[in-house]
């Protein structure tokens, strides 16, 4: 024997390539050659065993079958011509099915790749038809798919299965053979940053624009576990464990096979594994609950454990938790770097590296994955993850190479979590800021946000801490508002209107009359506190007493994990888009300020516009809301001096208009331009001047769109955040 492959293993690889998009086929085929070379029993054996079945000209495969071979093989009703040169793609399945029926009920073992190739080569020798058929009996243990590939090799139809020419395949072999092979770049023992995932939502635009474009129609999905990313380096019995940022945790996890966690996983490797680099997630296993425990989640004893700092030497039967690892990639194996192999090829190597009887979720297990070809199964997998309260799912391109430290859409690695792209947000009050030293002064490190627990007496419950990661101009506006006329914050004494138990000398509470309402998105809840919260926008229109209640925060987890129905997801979006586009008046398409998806107008205390007027105005591409959002074009009000309006005017983000404009639109039965007399406040920072046209200057029409883009760039993306 000169090779490890079974013939089924060969078929799996070629069949996978036959499904690959054309842009991935070249790299996939070169990986096939690398796999073949890697799994040779004798490394010095040449690659002709593989090469000749694709490039048959000038080889033994180029000969004809023995006389009457097809009739001898299939009987009188042969599914193909006797002449080998006349057998085409359309005959392959019929030949495979006929052969399987003839030998139905005959039990045979699965042949190796080498055994099948030797049998096929024997057919083209100086042999009689009976001898050739007898020799081919070795393939009787194959299924119909495997038999199809046997007949493709016999009839030189293998290249057509890949939808490419023999000349193309020859060029790929030539390129591979002319490229120097660097088996080991010295990766083992050297910290490397792992390949990273791009955030992705479940909406159909992300699915089409990112997943399909970067992965093709067929891609891999797997569970995203809530642990710590770890790279495991093994060189015989020596181990090194590196974090995502390259921090060495080998002392805590075990420097050799006799210590700590390394001692537990070392016996699980197959004997042939001498050196490797694994990419995985380090997890906490609760022995009593018999399940994995996420980061910052309490174990069965009520404690929170840091998986990196567990004392493995104390992990006896009395300890509640222990370490476990989920391995989802291998980037080096036995002296060969696999970084330029396709993911599918790397996973095949990973699959054979561990003893099946040793795989267990409480110690070491490999990630289970699903290869999907449609949006429905993608959403079904995601919904199941949400139902079981998992962190999310991961999408990967089957033909992707391993890019150290890279995070890019074109790599085809994505993470999908409930908060990514979610429309579910919370309106919360800014309760306090946490300060940190910055040179000789202090700066805001984070903001404590709270939900309303009671109006009488007034009480806010702190539900999270969020970092002010926003545009500089937006951050400055927010901090000015939080300091108010007093020009500063309170001290760190917890006010009687705040429910918060943690004392911190770095906290500065906000004066009650300076509290702002911020729109916050989070990935869920953990023990009543928001996980990974971020500020989406500032709700200048909202009174602090109108923030979400503590009960609403507690229900947030269920809201973002609500199951997605693929049918309603697609049809709702398409129907809405068509309706809006149809309602756009043709005479206004020349205005750059027109948005084909409609305009949002915030109505506050407007007495002259009734509910039945909304329907008529909606036909003019307008929609109405009660509070300012990031999509609001303008505010229309009869009461510019109200408390609510004072807050909006203070933020200076949108135009404030009189209702006269809407009345003129209603009377004209169409959208009409704004006029100078319509403005209560003309906002220099507004992102849109909806239909605003100075006198009759036609040149202004052509340039207003470009000018607004330049203005938006100069002041920051207010519409994106605020």
C-alpha positions in Angstrom: 0.0 0.0 0.0 1.2 3.5 -0.9 -1.8 5.6 0.2 -4.2 6.0 3.1 -7.3 7.1 1.1 -10.3 4.9 0.8 -12.1 5.2 -2.6 -15.1 6.7 -0.8 -12.7 9.4 0.6 -11.6 10.2 -2.9 -15.3 10.4 -4.1 -16.2 12.7 -1.2 -13.4 15.1 -2.2 -14.2 15.2 -5.9 -18.0 15.4 -5.3 -17.4 18.4 -3.0 -15.3 20.0 -5.8 -18.1 19.4 -8.3 -20.3 21.6 -6.1 -17.8 24.4 -5.7 -18.4 27.8 -7.4 -16.0 28.3 -10.3 -14.0 31.0 -8.3 -13.1 28.5 -5.6 -12.4 25.5 -7.9 -8.8 26.2 -8.7 -7.8 26.5 -5.0 -10.0 23.5 -4.1 -8.3 21.4 -6.7 -4.8 22.4 -5.6 -5.8 21.5 -2.0 -6.9 18.1 -3.3 -3.3 17.5 -4.6 -1.9 18.7 -1.3 -4.2 16.3 0.6 -3.2 13.4 -1.6 0.5 14.1 -1.1 0.0 14.6 2.7 -1.7 11.2 3.1 0.8 9.1 1.1 2.2 6.3 3.2 5.6 6.7 1.5 6.3 10.5 1.1 8.7 9.7 -1.7 6.0 8.2 -3.9 5.1 10.4 -6.9 1.6 11.8 -7.6 1.0 9.9 -10.8 -1.6 7.7 -9.1 -3.8 10.8 -8.8 -2.6 12.8 -11.8 -3.0 10.0 -14.4 -6.8 9.5 -13.7 -7.4 13.2 -14.7 -4.8 13.5 -17.5 -5.2 10.1 -19.2 -3.5 10.9 -22.5 -0.3 8.9 -22.9 -1.2 6.6 -19.9 -2.6 3.1 -19.6 -6.1 4.6 -19.3 -6.0 5.8 -22.9 -6.4 2.3 -24.2 -9.7 0.6 -25.2 -11.6 -2.0 -23.2 -11.1 -5.7 -24.0 -13.5 -6.9 -26.7 -17.1 -7.3 -25.6 -16.1 -6.1 -22.1 -19.3 -3.9 -21.6 -21.5 -6.9 -22.6 -19.7 -9.1 -20.2 -20.0 -6.5 -17.4 -23.7 -5.6 -17.9 -25.2 -8.4 -19.9 -27.3 -8.1 -23.1 -29.1 -4.9 -22.1 -26.0 -2.7 -21.6 -26.7 0.9 -20.5 -23.9 2.3 -22.7 -22.0 1.7 -26.0 -19.3 -0.9 -26.3 -16.8 1.7 -27.7 -15.3 3.6 -24.8 -14.9 6.8 -26.8 -18.7 6.9 -27.3 -19.5 6.7 -23.6 -20.5 10.2 -22.3 -21.7 11.9 -19.1 -25.3 10.9 -19.7 -24.4 7.2 -19.4 -22.7 7.5 -16.0 -25.7 7.1 -13.7 -27.3 4.4 -15.8 -24.0 2.4 -15.7 -23.7 2.8 -11.9 -27.4 1.8 -11.2 -27.2 -1.2 -13.6 -24.0 -2.5 -12.0 -25.5 -2.1 -8.5 -28.6 -4.0 -9.5 -26.6 -6.9 -11.0 -24.6 -7.3 -7.8 -27.5 -6.5 -5.3 -27.3 -8.5 -2.1 -23.6 -9.3 -2.5 -21.7 -8.1 0.6 -18.3 -6.6 0.0 -15.9 -4.5 2.0 -15.2 -0.9 1.1 -12.1 -0.8 -1.2 -9.2 1.6 -0.9 -8.4 4.2 -3.5 -5.4 2.3 -4.5 -7.3 -1.0 -4.9 -9.8 0.6 -7.3 -7.2 2.3 -9.3 -5.2 -0.9 -9.7 -8.3 -2.8 -10.8 -9.1 -0.1 -13.4 -5.5 -0.2 -14.7 -5.7 -4.0 -15.0 -8.7 -3.7 -17.3 -6.5 -1.8 -19.8 -3.8 -4.4 -19.8 -3.5 -7.3 -22.1 -6.3 -9.3 -20.5 -9.5 -11.0 -21.5 -12.9 -9.6 -20.8 -13.7 -12.2 -18.1 -10.5 -11.5 -16.3 -11.2 -7.8 -16.4 -14.7 -8.2 -15.0 -13.4 -10.5 -12.2 -10.8 -7.9 -11.3 -13.5 -5.2 -11.2 -15.4 -7.1 -8.6 -13.4 -5.2 -6.0 -15.8 -2.2 -6.5 -19.0 -4.1 -5.6 -18.9 -2.7 -2.1 -19.3 0.9 -3.4 -22.6 2.7 -3.5 -24.1 4.2 -6.7 -22.3 7.5 -6.2 -18.9 5.7 -5.8 -19.6 3.5 -8.9 -20.3 6.5 -11.0 -16.8 7.8 -10.3 -15.3 4.4 -11.1 -16.9 4.6 -14.5 -15.9 8.2 -15.0 -12.3 7.2 -14.4 -12.6 4.3 -16.8 -14.1 6.5 -19.6 -12.1 9.7 -19.0 -15.2 11.7 -17.9 -13.8 12.9 -14.5 -12.9 16.5 -15.7 -16.5 17.0 -17.0 -17.9 16.3 -13.5 -15.9 19.4 -12.3 -17.3 21.5 -15.3 -13.7 22.2 -16.4 -11.4 21.2 -19.3 -8.6 18.7 -19.1 -6.2 21.6 -20.2 -7.3 23.5 -17.1 -6.6 20.6 -14.8 -3.2 20.1 -16.4 -2.4 23.8 -15.7 -3.3 23.3 -12.1 -1.0 20.3 -11.7 1.8 22.2 -13.5 1.3 25.2 -11.2 1.4 23.0 -8.1 4.5 21.1 -9.2 6.4 24.3 -10.1 5.7 25.8 -6.7 8.2 25.0 -3.9 6.7 23.2 -1.0 7.4 24.7 2.4 6.1 22.0 4.8 6.7 23.9 8.0 7.0 27.6 8.5 7.8 27.2 12.2 4.3 28.0 13.5 4.3 25.5 16.3 5.1 27.2 19.6 4.8 30.7 18.1 1.7 32.7 19.1 -0.5 33.7 16.2 -3.8 35.7 16.3 -6.7 33.4 15.2 -8.9 34.1 12.2 -11.8 36.4 13.2 -15.5 36.5 12.4 -17.4 39.4 10.9 -20.7 40.4 12.5 -23.7 39.4 10.5 -27.5 39.8 11.0 -30.1 37.3 9.9 -31.8 39.7 7.5 -32.1 38.8 3.9 -29.8 41.6 2.6 -26.9 40.3 4.7 -27.7 36.8 3.6 -27.5 37.7 -0.1 -24.9 40.4 0.0 -22.4 38.8 2.3 -23.0 35.0 2.8 -23.9 34.2 -0.8 -21.3 36.5 -2.4 -18.4 35.4 -0.2 -19.4 31.7 0.3 -21.5 30.7 -2.6 -24.8 28.9 -2.3 -23.3 26.2 -0.2 -21.7 26.9 3.1 -21.1 25.6 6.6 -22.9 26.6 9.8 -22.0 25.6 13.4 -22.8 26.6 16.9 -21.1 29.6 18.5 -20.1 28.7 22.0 -19.7 31.2 24.8 -16.1 30.7 26.0 -12.6 31.9 25.5 -10.8 31.6 22.1 -7.7 29.4 22.5 -4.9 28.2 20.2 -3.5 24.8 21.3 0.1 24.0 20.2 1.2 20.4 20.6 4.7 19.0 19.9 4.8 15.4 21.1 4.2 15.7 24.8 4.9 19.5 25.0 1.9 21.9 25.0 1.4 25.6 24.7 -2.0 27.4 25.1 -2.4 30.9 23.7 -5.3 33.3 24.0 -6.8 35.3 21.2 -4.4 38.1 21.9 -1.3 35.8 22.1 -1.1 35.6 25.9 0.5 32.4 27.0 -1.6 30.4 29.5 0.5 27.2 29.3 1.5 27.5 33.0 -2.1 27.3 34.0 -3.4 24.8 31.5 -0.3 22.5 31.4 3.1 22.8 29.7 3.3 19.0 29.1 1.2 15.9 29.0 1.6 15.3 32.7 0.0 18.6 33.9 -3.4 20.1 34.4 -5.7 20.3 31.3 -3.0 19.1 28.9 -2.9 15.8 30.9 -6.6 15.3 30.3 -6.6 15.9 26.5 -3.3 14.3 25.6 -4.6 10.6 25.7 -7.4 11.6 23.3 -5.1 12.2 20.3 -4.6 9.3 17.8 -1.1 7.9 17.9 -0.1 9.3 14.5 -0.6 13.0 15.8 2.9 14.2 16.7 2.5 17.9 16.3 -0.4 20.2 15.6 -2.0 23.6 16.1 -5.7 23.6 17.0 -8.1 26.5 17.0 -10.9 26.2 19.5 -13.0 27.6 22.4 -12.1 27.0 26.0 -15.3 26.3 28.0 -16.5 25.7 31.5 -18.3 22.3 32.1 -20.7 22.1 35.1 -20.5 18.5 36.5 -23.7 18.7 38.4 -25.7 20.3 35.6 -23.9 18.2 33.0 -23.8 21.0 30.6 -21.6 23.9 29.4 -21.7 27.2 31.4 -21.3 30.4 29.5 -19.1 33.4 30.4 -20.4 35.3 33.4 -23.0 32.6 34.0 -23.4 31.2 37.4 -22.5 27.5 37.8 -24.6 25.1 40.0 -22.9 26.3 43.1 -23.8 30.0 42.5 -20.3 31.0 41.5 -18.9 32.5 38.3 -15.8 30.9 37.0 -13.0 32.2 34.7 -12.1 29.3 32.5 -8.5 30.5 32.1 -7.8 30.7 35.8 -9.4 27.4 37.0 -7.2 25.4 39.2 -7.0 22.2 37.2 -5.0 20.4 39.8 -8.0 20.7 42.2 -10.4 19.3 39.6 -11.3 16.2 41.5 -14.7 14.6 41.7 -15.7 17.1 44.4 -15.2 20.1 42.2 -18.3 21.6 40.6 -16.8 22.7 37.3 -14.0 21.6 35.0 -12.5 22.8 31.7 -13.6 21.6 28.3 -12.6 22.5 24.8 -14.5 22.6 21.5 -12.0 22.3 18.6 -13.2 23.7 15.3 -10.1 23.9 13.1 -6.6 22.6 12.6 -3.9 24.8 11.0 -0.9 22.6 11.4 -0.4 18.8 11.5 2.7 16.7 11.7 5.1 19.2 10.1 2.8 20.5 7.5 1.1 23.9 7.7 -2.5 23.7 6.6 -3.2 27.5 6.5 -3.5 27.4 2.6 -5.8 24.4 2.6 -9.5 24.8 2.2 -11.6 24.7 5.4 -13.3 21.5 4.1 -9.9 19.8 3.8 -8.8 21.0 7.2 -11.9 19.6 8.8 -11.3 16.2 7.2 -7.9 16.1 8.9 -9.4 17.3 12.2 -12.0 14.5 12.1 -9.3 11.7 12.1 -7.1 13.3 14.8 -8.9 12.1 17.9 -9.9 8.7 19.3 -13.7 8.4 18.8 -14.2 6.8 22.2 -12.4 9.7 24.0 -14.6 12.5 22.5 -16.8 14.0 25.2 -18.3 17.4 25.8 -16.9 17.4 29.4 -13.3 17.3 28.1 -12.7 17.6 24.4 -15.1 17.6 21.4 -15.0 18.7 17.8 -17.6 21.2 16.6 -20.5 19.6 14.8 -21.6 21.5 11.7 -24.2 21.5 9.0 -23.6 22.2 5.3 -26.6 24.1 4.0 -27.7 25.3 0.6 -30.7 27.5 1.4 -31.9 30.3 3.7 -34.6 28.1 5.3 -32.1 25.7 6.9 -29.9 28.6 7.8 -32.8 30.2 9.8 -33.9 26.9 11.2 -30.4 26.4 12.6 -30.4 29.9 14.0 -33.8 29.6 15.6 -32.8 26.3 17.3 -29.7 28.0 18.7 -31.9 30.9 20.0 -34.4 28.4 21.5 -31.7 26.6 23.4 -30.2 30.0 24.6 -26.9 29.5 22.8 -24.8 32.6 22.0 -25.4 32.4 18.3 -24.2 30.6 15.2 -21.1 30.7 12.9 -21.1 30.7 9.1 -18.0 29.7 7.2 -16.9 29.4 3.6 -16.1 25.7 2.9 -13.3 26.8 0.6 -11.7 29.5 2.8 -8.1 29.5 3.8 -6.9 30.4 7.3 -6.0 34.0 7.6 -4.2 34.8 10.9 -5.9 37.8 12.7 -8.0 38.7 9.6 -11.6 39.9 9.9 -13.0 40.5 6.4 -16.3 39.8 4.6 -14.4 38.3 1.6 -12.9 35.6 3.9 -16.4 34.2 4.4 -16.3 33.8 8.2 -19.3 35.3 10.0 -20.9 35.2 13.5 -24.6 35.7 13.8 -26.0 36.7 17.2 -29.4 37.9 18.3 -28.4 41.5 18.7 -26.6 41.9 15.4 -28.9 44.0 13.1 -31.7 43.6 15.7 -34.5 46.2 15.7 -35.1 45.4 19.3 -33.6 48.1 21.5 -34.2 49.6 24.9 -34.6 53.3 25.9 -32.7 53.7 29.1 -31.7 56.6 31.4 -28.1 57.7 31.8 -27.6 57.3 35.6 -23.9 57.8 36.1 -20.5 57.9 34.4 -17.4 56.0 35.4 -14.2 57.9 35.2 -10.7 56.8 34.5 -7.3 58.5 34.6 -6.1 60.0 31.4 -2.7 61.6 32.1 -3.3 64.3 34.7 -7.0 64.5 34.1 -10.0 62.2 34.0 -12.2 61.0 31.1 -15.4 59.0 30.9 -14.7 55.3 30.6 -18.4 54.1 30.6 -21.9 55.2 31.3 -24.3 53.4 33.7 -27.8 53.1 32.3 -30.9 52.4 34.2 -34.6 51.3 33.7 -37.6 52.8 35.4 -38.5 50.8 38.5 -41.0 53.3 40.0 -42.4 56.7 39.3 -43.7 57.4 42.8 -41.3 57.4 44.5 -38.9 57.9 41.5 -36.5 55.0 41.3 -34.2 53.8 38.5 -32.6 50.4 38.5 -29.1 50.2 37.0 -29.1 47.5 34.3 -25.8 47.8 32.6 -22.6 49.7 31.8 -22.0 50.9 28.3 -18.9 52.4 26.7 -19.5 55.7 24.8 -18.2 54.4 21.5 -19.8 56.9 19.1 -18.7 59.7 16.8 -16.7 62.4 18.5 -19.3 65.1 17.8 -22.1 63.0 19.2 -20.0 62.1 22.3 -19.3 65.8 23.0 -23.0 66.7 22.7 -24.0 63.9 25.0 -21.4 64.8 27.7 -22.4 68.5 27.5 -26.0 67.5 28.1 -25.1 65.2 31.0 -23.1 68.0 32.7 -25.8 70.6 32.1 -25.8 74.1 33.4 -23.9 72.9 36.5 -20.9 72.1 34.2 -20.1 68.8 36.0 -21.4 65.7 37.6 -22.4 64.8 41.2 -20.1 62.8 43.5 -20.1 59.0 43.9 -22.7 58.9 46.6 -25.6 56.8 45.4 -28.8 59.1 45.1 -32.0 57.9 46.8 -33.6 57.6 43.3 -31.1 55.0 42.1 -31.2 51.3 42.9 -27.6 50.2 42.8 -25.6 48.4 45.4 -22.0 48.7 44.2 -19.8 51.4 45.7 -17.1 52.8 43.3 -15.0 55.8 44.0 -14.7 56.3 40.2 -18.5 56.8 39.7 -20.0 60.2 39.2 -23.8 60.3 39.2 -25.7 62.5 36.9 -27.8 65.4 38.2 -31.5 64.4 37.9 -32.4 67.3 35.6 -29.5 66.4 33.2 -30.4 62.8 32.6 -30.6 61.8 29.0 -32.4 58.9 27.4 -30.3 56.7 25.2 -31.3 53.9 22.8 -29.3 50.8 23.7 -28.9 47.4 22.0 -27.4 44.4 23.8 -26.8 40.7 23.1 -29.0 39.6 26.0 -29.2 39.5 29.7 -27.1 37.9 32.4 -28.3 38.0 36.0 -30.5 41.0 35.3 -27.7 43.0 33.6 -27.3 43.7 29.8 -24.6 41.7 28.0 -22.3 43.7 25.7 -24.6 46.8 25.5 -23.9 49.5 23.0 -25.5 52.9 22.4 -27.5 53.1 19.1 -28.7 56.6 19.5 -29.8 59.4 21.8 -33.6 59.9 22.3 -33.7 63.7 22.6 -37.5 63.5 22.0 -38.2 61.2 25.0 -38.8 62.3 28.6 -36.8 60.5 31.2 -40.1 59.2 32.8 -40.9 57.4 29.5 -37.8 55.1 29.5 -38.4 51.4 29.5 -39.3 49.8 32.7 -37.3 47.2 34.6 -39.8 44.5 33.6 -39.3 45.4 29.9 -35.6 45.0 30.3 -36.1 41.5 31.9 -38.2 40.5 28.8 -35.5 41.8 26.4 -33.9 38.4 26.1 -37.1 36.8 24.8 -37.6 39.7 22.4 -34.3 39.4 20.6 -34.4 35.6 20.5 -37.9 35.4 19.0 -38.0 32.8 16.2 -37.6 34.2 12.6 -40.0 32.9 10.0 -38.3 32.8 6.6 -41.5 33.1 4.6 -42.7 36.3 6.3 -39.1 37.6 6.4 -38.8 37.6 2.6 -42.3 38.5 1.5 -42.7 41.3 4.0 -39.6 43.0 2.8 -40.3 42.6 -0.9 -43.9 43.8 -0.6 -43.0 46.9 1.4 -40.3 47.8 -1.0 -42.6 47.6 -4.0 -45.4 49.5 -2.3 -43.1 52.4 -1.4 -41.5 52.7 -4.8 -44.9 52.7 -6.5 -46.1 55.5 -4.3 -43.3 57.9 -5.1 -44.6 60.8 -7.2 -42.8 61.0 -10.6 -42.5 64.8 -10.5 -40.2 64.6 -7.4 -37.8 61.9 -8.7 -35.5 64.7 -9.9 -34.9 65.9 -6.4 -31.7 64.3 -4.8 -33.3 64.7 -1.4 -36.1 62.2 -2.3 -35.6 58.8 -0.6 -37.2 55.9 -2.5 -38.0 54.2 0.8 -40.1 57.1 2.1 -39.7 59.9 4.6 -40.4 59.8 8.3 -42.0 62.8 10.0 -42.3 63.2 13.7 -45.6 64.8 14.8 -45.7 66.4 18.3 -48.8 68.1 19.6 -50.2 68.8 16.1 -53.9 69.7 16.4 -54.7 70.4 12.7 -53.6 67.0 11.3 -56.0 64.3 12.2 -55.7 60.5 12.0 -57.7 60.3 8.8 -55.2 62.8 7.2 -52.4 60.3 7.8 -53.7 57.9 5.2 -53.9 60.6 2.6 -50.4 61.9 3.4 -49.0 58.4 3.4 -49.8 58.1 -0.3 -47.2 61.0 -0.8 -44.4 58.8 0.6 -44.6 60.1 4.2 -44.8 58.1 7.4 -45.5 59.4 10.8 -44.0 58.6 14.3 -44.5 60.1 17.7 -40.8 60.2 18.7 -37.7 61.2 16.9 -35.6 58.3 15.6 -32.4 58.1 13.5 -34.6 58.0 10.4 -36.6 61.1 11.2 -36.5 63.8 8.4 -38.2 66.6 10.4 -40.4 67.4 13.4 -43.8 69.1 12.9 -45.3 70.7 16.0 -47.9 73.3 17.2 -46.1 73.6 20.6 -42.4 74.5 20.1 -42.1 75.6 23.7 -43.2 72.3 25.3 -40.8 70.4 27.5 -40.5 67.6 24.9 -39.7 70.1 22.2 -37.1 71.9 24.3 -35.1 68.7 24.5 -35.3 68.2 20.7 -34.3 71.8 19.9 -31.5 71.6 22.4 -30.0 68.6 20.6 -30.2 70.5 17.3 -30.4 67.4 15.0 -33.5 67.9 12.8 -35.5 70.7 11.3 -38.6 71.9 13.3 -41.5 72.8 11.1 -45.0 74.3 11.4 -48.0 72.1 10.3 -48.6 74.5 7.5 -46.4 72.5 5.2 -48.5 69.3 5.7 -51.7 71.2 5.2 -50.4 72.5 1.8 -49.4 69.0 0.9 -52.9 67.8 1.7 -54.6 70.5 -0.2 -52.4 70.0 -3.3 -52.7 66.2 -3.1 -49.0 65.9 -3.5 -45.7 66.7 -1.8 -44.8 70.4 -2.0 -41.4 72.0 -1.2 -40.7 73.6 2.1 -40.8 77.4 2.3 -38.9 79.8 4.6 -42.1 80.5 6.6 -42.5 76.8 7.4 -39.4 76.7 9.7 -39.6 77.1 13.4 -36.0 76.0 13.7 -33.7 75.5 10.7 -31.1 73.0 11.8 -27.6 73.3 10.3 -26.8 69.8 11.5 -29.8 68.1 9.8 -28.9 65.4 7.4 -31.7 66.1 5.0 -33.4 69.2 3.5 -36.5 67.4 2.3 -37.7 69.1 -1.0 -36.2 72.3 0.1 -35.6 74.5 -3.0 -34.3 78.1 -2.8 -36.6 80.2 -5.1 -36.4 78.6 -8.6 -32.7 78.0 -8.9 -32.6 74.8 -11.0 -28.8 74.4 -10.4 -29.5 74.0 -6.7 -31.6 70.9 -7.5 -28.6 69.2 -9.2 -26.1 69.9 -6.5 -28.1 69.7 -3.2 -27.6 66.0 -2.9 -23.8 66.2 -3.3 -23.6 69.1 -0.9 -25.5 67.3 1.8 -23.1 64.3 1.5 -20.1 66.6 2.0 -21.8 68.3 5.0 -22.6 65.0 6.6 -19.0 63.9 6.2 -17.7 67.1 7.8 -19.9 66.9 11.0 -20.0 63.1 11.5 -22.7 60.6 10.8 -25.4 62.0 12.9 -28.2 60.2 11.1 -26.4 56.9 11.6 -26.2 57.2 15.4 -28.5 60.0 16.7 
